[in-house]
Amino acid sequence: MSNNFELKKRYGTCSKDCYGSCVFIGEWNDQAPEKKLLTAKPLKEHPFTSGFFCPKFNNREKLLYHPHRLKTALIRSGSKGFNSFKQISLEKAISLVSEKLTTTKNKFGPSSIVAAYYAGNSSLISHFSPIRFLGKFGATVTTGGICNEAGIHALSKMFGNYSTTNPFQINNPNNKLIVVWGSNLADRNNHAYFLVKKAIKNGSLVVVVNPIRTKLVENTTFFLQPFPGTDYLIAKYIMNKIIVSGEYDKDFLIKHVDNYKDLIAKVERIDENKIFHQTGLTGEILEAFVNILLKFQHKTLFIVGFGPQKYFYGGRNLNTIALIQIFLGNFGKLGTGFLFSQSGFNKEFIAPLMNYITCLKSYSPNISFPLVTLGPSLSSNKFKMLFIYNLNPANSLPNQTILRKSLSREDLFVVVLDMFLNETTKFADIVIPAKFDLECDDLITPYFLPGISINQGGPCPYSNCLSNYEIFQLLAKCNGWGDDILFQETQKEIFEKCVELLPKEVQQSIKLNGYYIPFAINDIPFEDLNFPTINGKIQIKQSDLELFDPKLDFLLCRNQNELYLLSPAHKSFIHSQMGEIHKEFEKDFSKIFLNPSDIELLGLVPGKEVLVTNKFNEAKFLLDQNNALKSGTALIYSGLPFINAVFKNVNYFTPEKPEESEKSGAFYSVIVKISKI
């Protein structure tokens, strides 16, 4: 075979639900019969990607052309709960789905049809363009999510925008202290980890607060390892000491914060011994933390992960951490701030794109319910048909017992759009093969780094694979809407129109570099300290430090024979994705990890099967030890990205009740018992 071909270079962006959204150049052989993407090279000049990928997705071409990728439509041939299918033509699948849509709408009404979606592919057109069809049809859609939405909601109420800080302040020379709270940067956000390591070389000190001893601890000044879910107690202690010392930023509070006096009154008196007991921290380590915060006042930056908001009161938990920075006046200055999610800076220039992609003004608003309540919502006979795309709920949603019972309903017709068979397709009646992100023109807005980047779609070698937009476009034609302007464009045309809607400087940067970033290292958002709230001030609500309901905040009432259960993602996976290319880690998902001292205390033996139980479910796991865990804490990796696994997903143990805002799940509000078999 001749090696003479024209090498086509295209900008690409990782659209997985990940902090970095790495930007790269893809090299393509469009004439190849199958393996058209040859390689992807991360951009060295991109200030966050910095010329390297995360280890999860180094070889994306292996996943793109994996032999298990779906290339034809499938129809169920066996009972729900198994991936039992036979192949059918794409035309037949679309026709069957269209007929089911019509009969369901006529018999039960359009709102009996639900679309559940999330950020498995976080590209804007992939994520939101199906709303054109779903909105015009009058279907019900899910809202919110399962990840950072509780924190976004809480911080938005406090600051008017959940994004307040330029992430490149990590490397600003004025920074002297970085507090990494509830985030495993090395495993989950390794590009930020790279920036923090650079800051350490430049003289910044680092404090880590995490129930798990992370890799970054090797380079820290000191490490606080509290019990899970007790972040707000640490914050109360710190604020008490700052107030008693009189070293809080009075001028900042007076000019820029509402209701701070009420907060001062709440934290002036605390029960220190109770805090020591409930957090599992000593007075010495907490006092050292307070002292270093005061020493580097106006030179401290917080990086806060998504862990602290994965509890029943997750949003408030996160806000109490932010209050430390507020009391110290660490906003609007070089090298300071609070990093959680920075996508809020994109809203202004993304809004016109979202309006165009969804065309919301063309139809009445959809009925909706929170995604995190999908299981109990579907248990009602109200809903008769379900579309699932960019989402694997039978892995990632809480309380799998309720969810899977709902998905197993014989009177619920389920349509899944995906690239591979997975846990969710086990409940599908029809599976339609989807294109990968790199095979579609699209735009991506990362959430740790503000800005926007693009995918210039390369050719898909599989004729039956479609983008989400193309699938719903075909359904629109079957529904008699072929002449409707909403469904006449190609995805490439939508993409090109979206680019035209961006400000000129953004357009130019995207066309020249493949991305646009609004900040440089010395740029300070809200430098004037005028926040987008009702009066320009930071809003402290009465609920921000109220005592929590002990019935819900039961983590503080753990019995001696019970353990906290954490379920972080594995370092080699993005939630339930990547199982096809990382089979070597499959055994890690069969294990429950404990600190060696807990194994000894419970009289258990590493390597043996144990029974894990709580009020939601029970399952067998292999016991293994992990010295990085706080004593009293167990760990099972989330995601379970292998469809033939014989062990249960950790979300069988997570509660049905979501975080109080119902924006995301309370995945870490979990206690289990572990016993011999």
C-alpha positions in Angstrom: 0.0 0.0 0.0 1.3 3.4 -0.9 2.3 5.8 2.0 1.7 8.8 -0.2 -1.2 10.7 1.2 -2.0 14.3 2.1 -1.6 14.9 5.9 -4.5 17.0 7.1 -4.0 18.9 10.4 -6.9 20.0 12.5 -7.3 21.6 15.9 -8.8 19.4 18.5 -9.9 19.7 22.1 -10.6 17.0 24.6 -14.3 17.2 25.4 -14.3 14.7 28.2 -15.7 15.9 31.6 -12.3 16.9 32.8 -10.6 20.0 34.2 -8.1 20.5 31.4 -9.8 20.3 28.0 -6.4 19.8 26.4 -5.9 21.5 23.1 -4.0 19.7 20.4 -3.2 19.3 16.7 -4.6 16.2 15.2 -2.9 14.7 12.1 -5.3 12.9 9.8 -5.2 10.7 6.7 -8.6 11.4 5.3 -8.1 8.8 2.6 -7.5 5.9 5.0 -10.2 3.3 5.0 -10.6 3.3 8.8 -7.8 4.7 11.0 -8.0 8.3 9.8 -6.6 10.0 12.9 -2.9 9.2 13.0 -1.8 11.1 16.1 -2.8 14.0 18.4 0.0 16.4 19.5 -0.8 18.6 22.6 -0.1 22.3 22.0 3.1 23.4 23.7 2.1 27.1 23.3 -1.2 26.6 25.1 -0.5 28.0 28.6 -2.5 25.2 30.4 -2.1 22.2 28.1 1.7 23.0 28.0 2.5 20.3 25.6 1.3 17.2 27.5 -1.8 15.2 27.9 -3.1 13.5 31.1 -2.3 9.8 31.3 -6.0 8.9 30.9 -6.2 9.8 27.3 -2.7 9.8 25.9 -3.6 7.6 22.9 -7.1 8.7 21.9 -6.8 7.1 18.5 -6.8 3.7 20.2 -10.3 4.5 21.6 -11.5 6.2 18.4 -10.9 3.0 16.4 -11.3 0.4 19.1 -12.7 -2.9 17.9 -15.6 -2.7 20.4 -16.8 0.6 19.1 -20.4 0.5 18.0 -20.7 0.8 14.2 -24.3 -0.3 13.7 -27.7 0.4 15.4 -28.9 -2.3 17.8 -32.4 -3.5 19.0 -33.0 -5.5 22.1 -33.2 -9.2 21.7 -33.2 -10.3 25.3 -34.3 -9.2 28.8 -33.4 -5.8 30.1 -30.4 -5.9 32.4 -28.2 -7.5 29.8 -26.4 -6.3 26.6 -28.5 -8.6 24.5 -29.0 -7.1 21.0 -29.2 -7.8 17.3 -28.1 -5.5 14.6 -30.6 -3.4 12.6 -30.1 -0.7 9.9 -29.8 2.9 11.0 -32.8 3.7 8.9 -34.9 1.1 10.7 -33.7 2.2 14.1 -34.6 5.9 13.4 -38.0 4.7 12.0 -38.8 2.7 15.1 -37.8 5.5 17.5 -39.9 8.0 15.5 -42.9 5.7 15.6 -42.5 5.3 19.3 -42.3 9.0 19.8 -45.5 9.5 17.9 -47.5 6.8 19.6 -46.2 7.9 23.1 -47.0 11.5 22.4 -50.5 10.7 21.2 -51.3 8.4 24.1 -49.6 10.0 27.1 -48.6 13.5 25.9 -45.2 14.9 24.9 -44.0 15.5 28.4 -44.1 11.7 29.0 -40.9 11.6 26.9 -37.7 12.5 28.8 -34.2 13.3 27.7 -31.4 12.7 30.2 -27.9 14.1 29.3 -24.8 15.4 30.8 -21.1 16.1 30.0 -19.7 12.8 28.8 -19.1 14.9 25.7 -19.1 18.5 27.0 -18.9 20.1 23.6 -21.6 22.8 23.2 -23.3 21.6 20.1 -23.2 17.9 21.1 -24.5 18.8 24.6 -27.2 21.3 23.7 -28.3 21.0 20.1 -30.8 18.2 20.7 -32.8 20.7 22.7 -34.0 22.1 19.4 -35.9 18.9 18.8 -36.8 18.2 22.4 -38.1 21.7 22.9 -40.3 21.8 19.8 -41.6 18.4 20.6 -42.5 19.4 24.2 -40.4 16.7 25.9 -39.2 16.8 29.5 -35.5 17.3 30.0 -33.2 16.9 33.0 -31.4 19.8 34.6 -28.3 20.2 36.8 -25.8 17.5 37.1 -23.8 15.2 39.3 -20.5 16.9 39.6 -19.7 20.6 40.5 -23.2 22.1 40.2 -23.9 22.3 44.0 -20.7 24.4 44.4 -21.5 26.5 41.4 -25.0 27.3 42.8 -23.7 28.1 46.3 -20.8 30.3 45.1 -23.0 32.1 42.7 -25.3 33.2 45.5 -22.3 34.5 47.5 -20.3 36.2 44.7 -22.9 36.6 41.9 -20.6 34.4 39.8 -19.0 31.1 40.9 -15.8 32.2 39.1 -13.8 34.9 40.8 -10.2 34.2 40.1 -7.8 33.9 37.2 -6.1 30.4 37.5 -2.8 31.8 36.3 -2.6 33.6 39.6 -1.1 30.3 40.8 2.2 31.4 39.2 1.9 35.1 40.0 5.1 36.3 41.9 2.9 37.9 44.5 1.6 34.6 45.6 3.3 33.1 48.7 0.9 30.4 49.8 -1.4 28.0 47.9 -4.0 26.0 49.9 -5.2 23.0 47.9 -8.4 21.9 49.6 -10.3 18.7 48.7 -8.6 18.3 45.4 -6.3 15.5 44.2 -4.5 17.6 41.6 -2.0 15.0 40.6 -4.7 12.5 39.6 -7.6 14.7 38.6 -6.2 18.0 37.4 -2.6 17.3 36.5 -2.1 20.5 34.5 -3.0 22.5 37.6 -0.6 20.2 39.5 2.1 21.2 37.0 1.4 24.9 37.7 1.5 24.3 41.5 4.8 22.5 41.2 6.1 25.4 39.2 4.9 27.8 42.0 6.7 25.7 44.6 9.9 26.1 42.6 9.4 29.8 42.6 9.0 29.9 46.4 5.3 29.5 47.1 4.4 27.3 50.1 1.6 24.8 49.9 -0.9 23.4 52.4 -3.1 20.4 51.5 -6.4 19.7 53.2 -7.8 16.3 52.2 -9.0 13.1 53.8 -6.7 11.3 51.4 -2.9 11.8 51.4 -2.3 12.9 47.8 0.9 13.0 45.8 1.2 16.8 46.3 1.7 16.2 50.1 5.3 15.3 49.3 5.9 18.9 48.5 3.8 20.7 51.1 4.6 22.8 54.1 2.1 20.7 56.1 -0.9 18.5 55.6 -4.3 18.5 57.3 -6.1 15.1 57.0 -9.6 15.6 58.4 -12.5 13.2 58.5 -14.7 13.5 55.3 -17.4 16.2 55.4 -16.0 18.2 58.3 -14.5 21.1 56.2 -17.0 23.6 57.5 -15.9 22.8 61.1 -12.3 23.6 60.1 -13.5 26.8 58.5 -15.4 27.8 61.7 -12.3 27.2 63.8 -10.1 29.3 61.5 -12.5 32.1 61.4 -12.8 32.1 65.1 -9.1 32.4 65.5 -8.8 35.1 62.9 -11.6 37.2 64.6 -10.2 36.7 68.1 -6.8 37.8 66.8 -8.3 40.9 65.3 -6.3 40.4 62.1 -9.2 40.0 59.7 -9.4 42.6 56.9 -11.9 45.0 58.5 -11.7 47.5 55.6 -12.5 44.8 53.1 -15.4 43.5 55.1 -16.9 47.0 55.6 -16.7 48.0 52.0 -17.3 44.8 50.1 -19.3 42.2 52.3 -22.9 42.2 53.4 -23.9 40.7 56.8 -20.4 40.0 58.0 -21.3 41.2 61.5 -23.8 38.4 61.9 -21.2 35.9 60.8 -18.7 37.3 63.3 -21.2 36.8 66.1 -21.8 33.2 65.1 -18.1 32.2 65.1 -16.9 34.2 68.1 -17.7 31.2 70.4 -16.8 27.6 69.4 -16.3 24.3 71.2 -12.7 23.6 70.3 -12.5 20.1 71.8 -15.7 19.1 69.9 -14.1 20.4 66.6 -10.9 18.5 67.3 -12.9 15.3 67.9 -15.2 15.7 64.9 -12.5 16.7 62.4 -9.9 14.3 63.7 -7.4 17.1 63.7 -5.2 18.3 66.5 -5.2 21.9 67.9 -1.5 22.2 67.0 -2.1 21.5 63.2 -5.1 23.8 63.1 -3.2 26.6 64.9 -0.3 26.2 62.5 -2.8 26.5 59.6 -4.2 29.7 61.1 -0.8 31.2 61.6 0.4 30.6 58.1 -2.8 32.1 56.7 -2.3 35.2 58.7 1.4 35.4 57.8 0.6 35.4 54.1 -2.6 37.5 54.2 -3.2 39.1 50.8 -0.8 36.7 49.2 -2.8 33.4 49.5 -4.7 31.5 46.8 -7.2 28.7 47.5 -7.7 25.8 45.0 -10.8 23.9 46.1 -11.8 20.7 44.5 -15.3 19.2 44.0 -15.0 16.8 47.0 -16.2 19.3 49.7 -19.5 19.8 47.9 -20.4 16.1 47.5 -22.4 16.0 50.8 -26.0 16.8 51.7 -24.9 20.3 52.6 -22.1 20.5 50.0 -22.8 24.0 48.8 -22.7 25.4 52.3 -19.6 23.4 53.0 -17.9 25.0 50.1 -19.1 28.5 51.0 -17.6 28.2 54.5 -14.2 27.5 53.0 -14.6 30.6 50.8 -15.4 32.7 54.0 -11.8 32.2 55.1 -10.6 34.1 52.1 -13.3 36.7 52.5 -12.3 37.4 56.1 -8.7 37.7 55.1 -9.6 40.0 52.2 -7.9 37.7 49.7 -9.7 38.9 46.6 -9.0 41.4 43.9 -5.2 41.2 44.5 -2.4 39.6 42.6 -1.7 36.0 43.7 -4.9 35.6 45.7 -8.4 34.3 45.2 -10.6 31.2 45.2 -10.4 28.7 42.4 -13.2 26.2 42.0 -14.7 26.4 38.5 -13.7 29.2 36.1 -16.3 28.6 33.3 -18.4 31.4 34.8 -16.1 33.9 33.0 -17.3 32.5 29.7 -21.0 33.3 30.2 -21.0 36.7 28.4 -19.5 35.5 25.1 -21.1 32.0 25.3 -24.7 33.3 25.8 -25.3 34.2 22.1 -23.9 30.8 21.1 -26.2 28.9 23.5 -29.2 30.9 22.2 -28.3 29.9 18.7 -27.6 26.3 19.4 -30.8 25.7 21.3 -33.1 28.2 19.7 -35.0 28.5 23.0 -37.2 31.3 21.8 -38.7 29.1 19.1 -40.8 27.0 21.5 -42.3 27.0 25.0 -39.9 26.1 27.9 -39.4 22.4 28.6 -40.8 20.7 31.7 -37.8 19.5 33.7 -36.5 17.7 36.8 -33.0 17.4 38.3 -30.8 14.8 36.7 -29.7 13.6 40.0 -33.3 12.5 40.8 -33.6 10.4 37.5 -34.1 7.1 39.3 -37.0 8.2 41.6 -38.5 10.4 38.9 -38.7 7.5 36.4 -40.2 5.2 39.0 -43.5 7.1 38.3 -45.5 5.7 35.4 -45.8 9.3 34.2 -42.8 8.8 31.9 -42.9 6.3 29.1 -39.9 7.0 26.9 -36.3 8.0 27.7 -33.4 9.3 25.5 -30.0 9.1 27.1 -26.9 10.8 25.5 -23.5 12.0 26.8 -24.3 10.1 30.0 -24.0 6.7 31.6 -26.4 6.9 34.4 -26.3 3.2 35.3 -22.8 3.9 36.5 -22.7 7.5 37.6 -26.0 8.4 39.3 -26.6 7.8 43.0 -28.6 4.9 44.5 -28.3 2.5 41.7 -30.9 0.2 43.2 -33.7 2.7 42.6 -32.3 3.8 39.2 -31.9 0.3 37.8 -35.4 -0.7 38.9 -36.8 2.3 37.1 -34.7 1.6 33.9 -35.9 -2.0 34.0 -39.6 -1.0 33.6 -41.1 -2.9 30.6 -43.3 0.1 29.8 -40.3 2.5 29.6 -38.9 2.6 26.1 -35.2 3.6 26.3 -33.0 5.0 23.5 -29.3 5.3 24.1 -26.8 7.2 21.9 -23.3 6.0 22.6 -20.0 4.8 21.2 -19.8 1.6 23.2 -22.0 -0.8 25.1 -22.0 0.0 28.8 -24.0 -0.4 31.9 -26.7 1.9 30.7 -27.2 0.1 27.3 -28.2 -3.0 29.3 -31.5 -1.2 29.8 -31.9 0.2 26.2 -34.5 -0.9 23.7 -32.6 0.8 20.9 -28.9 1.8 20.7 -27.8 4.2 18.1 -24.0 4.5 17.4 -22.6 7.9 18.0 -19.7 9.8 16.6 -16.7 10.7 18.7 -16.1 14.3 19.5 -13.1 14.5 17.1 -15.4 13.5 14.2 -17.6 16.6 14.8 -17.1 20.4 14.4 -17.8 21.8 17.9 -16.8 24.2 20.6 -15.6 23.5 24.1 -15.5 25.7 27.2 -13.3 24.2 29.9 -14.2 24.6 33.6 -10.8 25.0 35.3 -9.5 27.4 32.7 -11.7 30.2 31.3 -12.0 30.5 27.6 -13.1 28.5 24.5 -11.5 26.1 22.1 -12.6 24.1 19.1 -12.8 20.7 17.4 -12.4 20.7 13.7 -14.1 17.5 12.9 -12.3 14.8 11.0 -14.0 12.2 8.8 -15.8 9.3 10.6 -15.1 5.9 8.8 -18.4 4.4 10.0 -21.3 5.5 7.9 -23.9 4.6 10.5 -22.4 6.7 13.3 -24.0 10.1 13.8 -23.6 13.1 16.0 -26.3 13.8 18.6 -27.5 16.7 16.4 -27.6 14.5 13.3 -29.7 11.9 15.1 -32.3 14.3 16.3 -32.2 16.0 12.9 -33.3 12.7 11.3 -36.0 12.3 13.9 -37.3 15.8 13.0 -37.5 14.8 9.4 -39.4 11.6 10.3 -41.8 13.8 12.3 -42.6 16.0 9.3 -40.3 18.9 10.3 -37.8 18.5 7.4 -38.6 22.0 6.1 -38.4 23.6 9.6 -35.4 26.1 9.7 -34.4 24.6 13.1 -33.3 21.3 11.4 -32.0 22.4 8.0 -28.4 23.3 9.0 -25.6 20.8 9.1 -23.6 20.6 12.3 -20.7 22.3 10.5 -22.9 25.2 9.6 -24.1 25.6 13.2 -20.4 25.6 14.3 -19.5 28.2 11.7 -22.4 30.4 12.8 -21.4 30.1 16.4 -17.8 31.2 15.6 -19.3 34.2 13.8 -21.2 35.2 16.9 -18.1 35.4 19.1 -16.4 38.7 19.6 -13.8 39.5 17.0 -10.8 39.0 19.2 -12.1 35.6 20.2 -12.8 34.6 16.6 -9.3 35.6 15.5 -7.6 33.7 18.3 -9.7 30.6 17.6 -8.9 30.7 13.9 -5.2 31.3 14.5 -4.5 29.1 17.5 -7.6 26.9 18.0 -8.4 28.5 21.4 -9.0 31.7 23.2 -8.1 32.5 26.8 -9.2 35.8 28.3 -6.6 36.1 31.0 -2.8 36.5 31.3 -0.8 36.0 34.5 -1.3 39.6 35.8 -5.0 39.9 35.0 -7.2 40.2 38.1 -11.0 39.6 37.7 -13.1 41.9 39.9 -10.0 44.0 40.7 -12.4 46.9 41.6 -14.1 44.4 44.0 -17.5 45.2 42.4 -19.1 41.8 42.3 -22.1 40.9 40.1 -24.5 40.8 43.1 -27.6 42.9 43.9 -25.5 45.6 45.4 -21.9 44.8 44.2 -21.0 43.2 47.5 -20.2 39.6 48.5 -23.4 38.2 50.0 -23.2 36.2 53.3 -26.5 34.5 53.9 -27.9 33.6 57.3 -27.7 29.9 56.4 -23.9 29.9 55.6 -22.9 28.9 59.1 -26.1 27.6 60.6 -25.9 24.3 62.4 -26.8 21.4 60.1 -29.7 19.0 60.6 -28.1 16.1 62.5 -30.5 13.7 60.8 -28.9 14.5 57.5 -25.4 15.4 58.7 -25.1 11.9 60.2 -21.4 11.7 59.3 -20.7 13.4 62.7 -22.6 10.6 64.4 -20.6 7.6 63.0 -20.5 4.6 65.2 -17.1 3.0 66.0 -17.7 0.0 63.8 -18.7 2.2 60.8 -16.5 3.9 58.2 -16.8 6.9 56.0 -16.9 5.8 52.3 -15.2 8.0 49.7 -15.6 7.2 46.0 -13.2 9.3 43.9 -12.5 8.6 40.3 -9.5 6.4 39.4 -6.5 8.3 38.1 -6.6 6.5 34.8 -10.3 7.0 34.0 -12.8 9.8 33.5 -15.8 8.5 35.5 -17.1 5.5 33.5 -15.1 6.2 30.4 -11.8 4.7 29.1 -12.4 1.1 30.2 -11.7 -0.1 26.7 -8.1 1.2 26.7 -7.2 0.7 30.4 -8.2 -2.9 31.1 -5.0 -3.4 33.2 -6.7 -1.5 36.1 -9.9 -3.5 36.2 -9.0 -5.3 39.4 -8.8 -1.9 41.2 -12.6 -1.7 41.0 -13.1 -5.0 42.7 -11.5 -3.7 45.9 -12.4 -1.7 49.0 -9.4 0.1 50.5 -8.8 0.8 54.2 -6.1 2.2 56.3 -4.0 -0.7 57.7 -4.9 0.3 61.3 -8.6 -0.1 60.5 -8.0 -3.6 58.9 -6.3 -4.6 62.1 -8.9 -3.1 64.4 -11.7 -4.9 62.5 -9.8 -8.2 62.5 -9.8 -8.4 58.7 -7.3 -9.9 56.3 -6.0 -8.1 53.2 -6.7 -10.0 50.0 -9.8 -11.7 51.4 -13.4 -11.0 50.4 -15.4 -8.8 52.8 -19.1 -7.8 52.9 -19.8 -4.1 52.6 -23.2 -3.0 53.8 -25.3 0.0 54.5 -29.0 0.8 54.5 -29.0 1.1 50.7 -27.3 -2.2 49.6 -24.7 -4.8 50.3 -21.9 -6.2 48.1 -18.7 -8.3 48.3 -15.3 -6.7 47.6 -11.7 -7.7 48.0 -10.0 -6.0 50.9 -6.8 -4.0 50.2 -4.9 -1.5 52.3 -4.0 2.1 51.5 -1.8 4.1 53.9 -3.0 7.3 52.2 -6.5 7.0 53.8 -7.5 8.7 57.1 -8.2 6.0 59.7 -11.9 5.5 59.8 -12.3 6.0 56.0 -12.9 3.5 53.3 -12.5 4.0 49.5 -14.1 2.3 46.5 -13.3 3.9 43.1 -16.3 5.3 41.2 -17.1 4.8 37.5 -16.6 1.0 37.1 -15.9 1.4 33.3 -16.1 -2.3 32.5 -19.4 -3.8 31.3 -18.8 -7.4 32.3 -17.6 -6.7 35.9 -18.9 -9.2 38.5 -18.7 -6.7 41.3 -21.0 -3.8 42.1 -20.7 -0.1 41.4 -20.0 2.0 44.5 -23.1 4.0 43.7 -25.2 1.2 45.1 -24.2 2.6 48.5 -24.9 6.3 47.8 -28.1 8.0 49.0 -31.1 8.8 46.8 -31.4 12.2 48.5 -29.2 14.7 46.6 -27.3 17.7 47.9 -29.8 20.2 49.3 -29.9 22.4 46.2 -30.7 19.3 44.1 -28.1 20.5 41.6 -25.8 17.4 42.2 -25.5 14.3 44.3 -24.4 13.8 47.9 -22.0 11.0 46.9 -19.8 11.3 50.0 -22.6 11.4 52.6 -22.1 7.6 53.0 -21.2 5.4 55.9 -20.7 1.6 55.6 -19.9 -1.4 57.7 -17.4 -4.0 56.7 -17.4 -7.5 58.0 -15.9 -10.9 57.3 -17.5 -13.4 55.1 
